[in-house]
Amino acid sequence: MKLFFTISASIIILLIILEIVLRSRYGLGDPLLYKADEKIGYLIAPNQNVLRNGNRIQINRYSMRSDEISDRKIPGERRFFFIGDSVTNGGWWNPQDSIISEQFKQHLRASQPDIPTITVLNASANSWSPRNELEYLRQFGLFDADMLILIINTDDLFGTAPSSLVVGRESNYLDRKPIGAIGELIDRYRLSKLPPLRELQAIHNEEGDRVAKILEAIQAIHKLSQGNHAKFLVLMTPLLREVEGKSRNYELVARDRLSELAKKEGINYIDLLELFKANGNAKQLYHDNIHLNAAGNEEVSQIILKALL
């Protein structure tokens, strides 16, 4: 009996240690949850407040990484609506106050103290492209925004049709809370062993001119902004390898098509590729090949502020 209790106690202690390590070192245990949507494909589930890798992530009732907002503006209020993918969202590696939209809000308040109320919205999610973002705006509207800022990266120009198939099936799109960090580790392992869905593979292999469909979505977003009397800005963040001079030919062609569309439609468009190259040390702006860190977010927020002012 004594041996049984000794073994049981040892197992419990090991599990506690494993739970602590998985939470502190790998950030497991409290993931953001996603919800499926017939039109948008998926979005971050509303009303969440999680701590991931020591970074606070707050999601409001409209699935935005923003403070709670009212549906309509109050007199004297200025609203700036950021929409995009994980670059705009900031991910688990950026705390709430260092994402692009929040840094922009801080700088705008400091530079424009005469504006009584500044509200910044951030609707974004992993792997969204303008095709997802258009459907979000169609469903939720622009919330009386004075300016709509669409942030895309090079990969977004090749985005596929919105789909909810990943929700609850891939580890980055969990739809229920795991039982602690150990539970999340088990869920991730279980999901990694699921056979690939033919329907999802078919979406990933979507044929035809994907770039044309993305450009059509951007055109439609532009029309929505015009219909809501909001200024519109499109901002393109490059991949790190592009800044290092390793752009692929099809990426350059797609970028040129977007630039031509912006000129034709009178869309305010900023391509950050040359600006990041001029930085001299672009690696210090990136968390990985695609996503920006706090320094990169700061750089982008300042560029947007200069464009606005």
C-alpha positions in Angstrom: 0.0 0.0 0.0 2.8 2.4 0.9 4.5 1.6 -2.5 1.2 2.4 -4.3 0.9 5.8 -2.6 4.5 6.5 -3.3 4.1 5.7 -7.0 0.8 7.7 -7.2 2.4 10.7 -5.5 5.4 10.6 -7.9 3.1 10.4 -10.9 1.0 13.4 -9.7 4.2 15.4 -9.1 5.5 14.6 -12.6 2.2 15.6 -14.1 2.2 18.9 -12.2 5.8 19.6 -13.4 4.8 18.7 -17.0 1.8 21.0 -16.8 4.0 23.9 -15.5 6.6 23.3 -18.2 4.0 23.1 -21.0 2.4 26.4 -19.8 5.5 28.4 -19.0 7.8 27.3 -21.9 5.4 26.4 -24.7 2.4 28.5 -23.8 -0.1 25.6 -23.9 -3.2 25.4 -21.8 -5.3 28.5 -22.7 -5.7 28.7 -26.5 -7.9 31.1 -28.4 -11.0 29.3 -29.6 -12.4 29.6 -33.1 -16.0 29.3 -34.5 -17.2 28.2 -37.9 -19.1 30.6 -40.1 -20.9 29.6 -43.3 -19.8 32.8 -45.2 -16.6 34.0 -43.4 -15.3 30.4 -43.1 -14.2 30.9 -39.5 -13.5 33.7 -37.0 -12.1 33.9 -33.5 -14.9 33.1 -31.0 -16.2 36.3 -29.3 -15.7 37.3 -25.7 -12.4 35.8 -24.8 -9.6 36.9 -22.5 -6.7 34.5 -22.5 -3.0 34.5 -21.4 -0.8 32.8 -24.0 3.0 32.6 -23.5 2.6 35.4 -21.0 0.8 37.7 -23.5 -2.7 38.9 -22.9 -5.2 38.4 -25.8 -8.6 40.1 -25.5 -11.4 39.4 -28.0 -14.6 41.5 -27.9 -18.2 40.4 -28.8 -17.6 41.1 -32.5 -14.6 38.7 -32.6 -12.2 41.6 -32.7 -8.9 41.9 -30.9 -10.0 45.2 -29.5 -11.8 46.7 -26.6 -15.5 46.5 -26.4 -17.2 49.0 -28.7 -20.6 50.5 -29.3 -22.4 49.9 -32.6 -22.5 53.6 -33.4 -20.2 56.5 -32.9 -20.7 59.3 -30.4 -20.3 62.9 -31.4 -16.6 63.8 -31.9 -15.4 60.2 -32.0 -13.1 59.0 -34.8 -13.0 55.4 -35.7 -10.2 53.4 -37.5 -11.0 49.9 -38.5 -8.1 47.5 -39.1 -8.8 44.2 -40.8 -6.5 41.5 -41.9 -4.9 38.1 -41.1 -2.5 37.0 -38.4 -0.1 39.8 -39.1 -2.8 42.3 -38.2 -4.0 40.1 -35.3 -0.5 40.0 -33.8 -0.8 36.4 -32.6 0.2 34.9 -29.3 3.7 36.4 -29.6 2.5 40.0 -29.2 0.7 41.2 -26.2 -2.4 43.3 -26.7 -0.7 46.7 -26.4 2.0 45.9 -29.0 -0.2 44.9 -32.0 -0.3 47.3 -35.0 -3.8 48.7 -34.3 -3.1 49.4 -30.6 0.3 51.0 -31.3 -1.4 53.1 -34.0 -4.0 54.2 -31.4 -1.3 55.2 -28.9 0.6 57.3 -31.5 -2.5 58.9 -32.9 -3.7 60.0 -29.4 -0.3 61.5 -28.7 -0.1 63.3 -32.0 -3.7 64.5 -32.2 -4.8 65.4 -28.6 -7.6 67.6 -30.0 -9.6 64.5 -31.0 -11.8 63.8 -28.0 -12.4 60.1 -28.6 -10.3 57.7 -30.8 -11.6 54.1 -31.2 -9.5 51.5 -33.1 -11.1 48.2 -34.2 -9.2 45.1 -35.2 -11.0 42.3 -37.0 -8.5 39.6 -37.9 -7.7 35.9 -37.8 -5.1 33.3 -38.8 -4.8 32.8 -42.6 -7.6 35.1 -43.5 -7.4 36.7 -46.9 -9.5 39.5 -48.5 -12.0 36.8 -49.4 -12.7 36.1 -45.7 -12.4 39.8 -44.7 -15.0 40.8 -47.3 -17.5 38.4 -45.8 -16.8 39.7 -42.3 -17.5 43.2 -43.4 -20.7 42.2 -45.3 -21.9 40.4 -42.1 -20.9 42.9 -39.4 -20.5 46.2 -41.3 -17.9 48.9 -40.8 -19.2 50.2 -37.4 -19.2 53.8 -38.6 -15.5 53.7 -39.3 -13.9 56.9 -40.6 -11.1 54.9 -42.2 -10.8 51.2 -43.1 -7.2 49.8 -43.2 -6.8 46.5 -44.9 -3.4 44.9 -44.1 -2.4 42.0 -46.3 0.8 40.1 -46.8 2.2 38.5 -50.0 0.7 35.1 -49.3 -2.8 36.6 -49.1 -2.7 37.4 -52.8 -3.2 33.6 -53.3 -5.8 33.0 -50.7 -8.4 30.2 -51.3 -12.1 30.3 -50.8 -13.3 30.7 -47.1 -13.9 27.3 -45.4 -14.9 26.2 -41.9 -13.4 22.7 -42.3 -10.3 23.6 -40.2 -12.3 24.5 -37.1 -12.0 21.8 -34.5 -9.8 19.7 -36.8 -6.5 21.6 -36.9 -4.6 22.6 -33.8 -4.5 26.3 -34.6 -8.3 26.4 -34.8 -9.5 24.7 -31.6 -13.2 25.0 -30.9 -13.2 23.9 -27.2 -11.0 24.4 -24.2 -8.6 21.6 -23.4 -8.2 20.3 -19.9 -5.0 22.2 -19.1 -1.8 22.2 -21.0 -1.4 18.5 -21.0 -4.9 18.2 -22.5 -4.0 20.6 -25.2 -0.9 18.6 -26.0 -3.0 15.5 -26.3 -5.5 17.3 -28.5 -2.8 18.5 -30.8 -1.4 15.0 -31.1 -4.8 13.6 -31.8 -5.6 16.1 -34.5 -2.2 15.6 -36.1 -3.1 11.9 -36.6 -6.5 12.6 -38.3 -6.5 11.7 -42.0 -6.7 14.7 -44.4 -10.1 15.7 -45.6 -10.6 15.5 -49.3 -12.8 18.5 -49.3 -10.1 20.6 -47.5 -7.4 19.4 -49.8 -9.6 20.4 -52.8 -9.9 23.9 -51.3 -6.1 24.1 -50.9 -5.7 23.0 -54.5 -8.2 25.5 -55.8 -7.5 26.0 -59.5 -8.1 29.1 -61.6 -6.8 32.7 -61.2 -6.8 33.0 -57.4 -5.1 36.5 -57.6 -8.1 37.7 -59.7 -10.5 36.6 -57.0 -8.4 38.3 -54.3 -8.4 41.5 -56.4 -12.1 41.3 -56.8 -12.6 41.0 -53.1 -10.4 44.1 -52.5 -12.5 46.0 -55.1 -15.6 44.9 -53.2 -14.2 46.0 -49.9 -13.3 49.4 -51.5 -16.9 49.8 -52.6 -18.1 49.0 -49.2 -15.9 51.6 -47.7 -17.1 54.2 -50.2 -20.7 53.2 -49.5 -20.1 53.8 -45.8 -18.2 57.1 -46.4 -15.0 55.7 -45.0 -11.5 56.3 -46.4 -9.7 53.2 -47.5 -6.1 52.2 -47.2 -4.5 48.9 -48.4 -1.1 48.1 -46.9 1.1 45.2 -48.0 3.6 43.6 -45.7 6.3 41.6 -47.5 7.7 38.2 -46.5 11.2 38.4 -44.8 12.8 36.5 -47.7 11.4 39.1 -50.1 13.1 41.9 -48.1 16.3 39.9 -48.4 15.9 39.9 -52.2 14.4 36.5 -52.7 11.0 37.3 -54.3 9.5 34.7 -56.7 8.4 35.7 -60.1 4.7 34.9 -59.6 4.8 37.0 -56.4 6.2 40.0 -58.3 3.5 39.6 -61.0 0.8 39.4 -58.3 2.1 42.5 -56.6 2.1 44.4 -59.9 -1.5 43.4 -60.5 -2.5 44.8 -57.1 -0.6 48.0 -57.8 -2.4 48.4 -61.2 -5.8 47.8 -59.5 -5.0 50.4 -56.9 -4.1 53.0 -59.6 -7.2 52.1 -61.6 -9.6 52.3 -58.7 -7.9 55.2 -56.9 -7.2 53.1 -53.9 -4.6 54.4 -51.4 -2.0 51.6 -51.4 1.3 51.3 -49.6 3.7 48.4 -50.4 6.2 48.1 -47.6 8.7 46.0 -49.5 11.1 48.9 -50.5 10.6 50.6 -47.1 11.6 47.5 -45.3 14.6 47.0 -47.6 15.7 50.5 -46.7 15.6 49.6 -43.0 18.9 47.9 -43.4 18.1 45.1 -40.8 14.7 43.8 -41.6 15.2 40.7 -39.5 14.8 42.7 -36.3 11.2 43.5 -37.4 10.1 39.9 -37.9 9.0 37.1 -35.5 9.3 34.6 -38.4 9.3 34.7 -42.2 5.8 36.2 -42.3 4.8 37.7 -39.0 6.1 40.9 -37.4 7.2 41.3 -33.8 6.6 44.3 -31.6 9.3 46.3 -33.4 7.8 45.5 -36.8 4.4 46.5 -35.6 5.8 49.8 -34.4 7.3 50.4 -37.8 4.0 49.7 -39.6 1.9 51.7 -37.2 4.2 54.8 -37.7 4.0 54.4 -41.5 0.2 54.3 -41.3 0.1 57.3 -39.1 2.3 59.3 -41.5 0.0 58.3 -44.4 -3.0 59.5 -42.5 -1.5 62.8 -41.4 
